């Protein structure tokens, strides 16, 4: 014998939950709850109207007939049960009671047990009178693993985990040996993939997000004048909005999170692009190229060859004009470990 109670306030019995409630010997709801919206969907999360018409009609008719059978067996509102399947209608607790979709509305578990006491239900062909008013109530909590999965099944959490995973792996590959970003990114990405197993994922959405991320990263290293970056942002935004293929508004990524992620990644892209451009334009400070423009002092008269001291090092130097010992020279070029210099006004 089963008593199904839709609670607490704000909860709902949608999709499969509606069938479970209809099939109960006693169906009850708490104030502020709802029931319905049981239109069938495919395994991938697509609405049935998006698949072939023949399969659409077959599955919809089957589920509608199933709901009709359950409603008739439990003497509930057959017409409404079929509308919940074919038209995705949903009603509140008060409306469900009025339409004879449920048996009663109870404030809490104790009120529920009080109201069902004295009711007659048929179980395995026998009529049983319920006497549960003084029954003990034991709550069954989710196990630790179930709590984790319940958290991961939130589209917002799954989305953020995927972003953190991609960012961590990018930092690790661009800076090998850091380890922490790579390990953290791999864990986050695996957790996101675990969440995607129970969420209606759109493969096109994932592809667009990956493409957008790749284009934004490429913008930092390829001089595309913003084309790759802009294209990456557009692909990233589109992929984020269609990542979860479902008509249920609860199974989508919050727009605030998408906007925040896009703004942060775009800001990071601009910062990286600026630093790369600045580094490319910055005069080299090490190696042979770093000597050009530096000022040294003549240690041995240059006529046309002599020696100069630069950065504490002694170099062979050449000049088109004689330069005496102690004079300052500025390096104009480097050729075969020889410096080309000219007289400088700095002392």
CORZI-V900124 format. One record per backbone hydrogen bond with DSSP energy under -1.0 kcal/mol. NH is the residue of the N-H (numbers start at 1). CO is the residue of the C=O. If there is no record, write none. Layout:
nh	co
NH	CO
NH	CO
This chain:
nh	co
4	26
6	28
10	32
11	8
13	34
17	14
18	15
20	16
21	17
22	18
23	19
24	21
25	2
26	2
28	4
29	104
30	6
33	30
34	11
35	91
36	13
37	89
38	84
42	46
45	42
48	40
50	47
51	48
56	52
57	53
58	54
59	55
60	56
61	57
62	58
63	59
64	60
65	61
66	62
67	63
68	64
69	65
70	66
71	67
72	68
73	69
74	70
76	71
77	100
81	77
82	78
83	79
84	80
86	82
87	83
89	83
91	35
93	33
96	92
97	93
98	94
99	95
101	96
102	96
103	27
104	27
106	29
112	108
113	109
114	110
115	111
116	112
117	113
118	130
119	116
121	128
123	126
126	123
128	121
130	119
135	132
147	143
148	144
149	145
150	146
151	147
152	148
153	149
154	151
158	154
159	155
160	156
161	157
162	158
163	159
164	160
165	161
166	162
167	163
168	164
169	165
170	166
171	167
172	168
173	169
174	170
175	171
178	175
180	178
183	179
184	180
185	181
186	182
187	183
188	184
189	185
190	186
191	187
192	188
193	189
194	190
195	191
196	192
198	195
201	199
202	243
206	202
207	203
208	204
209	205
210	206
211	207
212	208
213	209
214	210
215	211
216	212
217	213
218	214
219	215
220	217
221	218
222	218
224	222
227	224
230	226
231	227
232	228
233	229
234	230
235	231
236	232
237	233
238	234
239	235
240	236
241	237
242	238
245	200
246	244
251	248
258	254
259	255
260	256
261	257
262	258
263	259
264	260
265	261
266	262
267	263
268	264
269	265
270	266
271	267
272	268
273	269
274	270
275	271
276	272
277	273
278	274
279	275
280	276
281	277
282	278
291	288
293	331
294	291
296	329
297	309
298	327
299	307
300	307
302	323
303	305
306	317
307	300
308	315
309	297
310	313
313	310
315	308
317	306
318	339
319	304
323	302
326	298
327	324
329	296
330	342
331	294
332	340
333	340
335	338
338	335
339	316
340	333
341	318
342	330
344	328
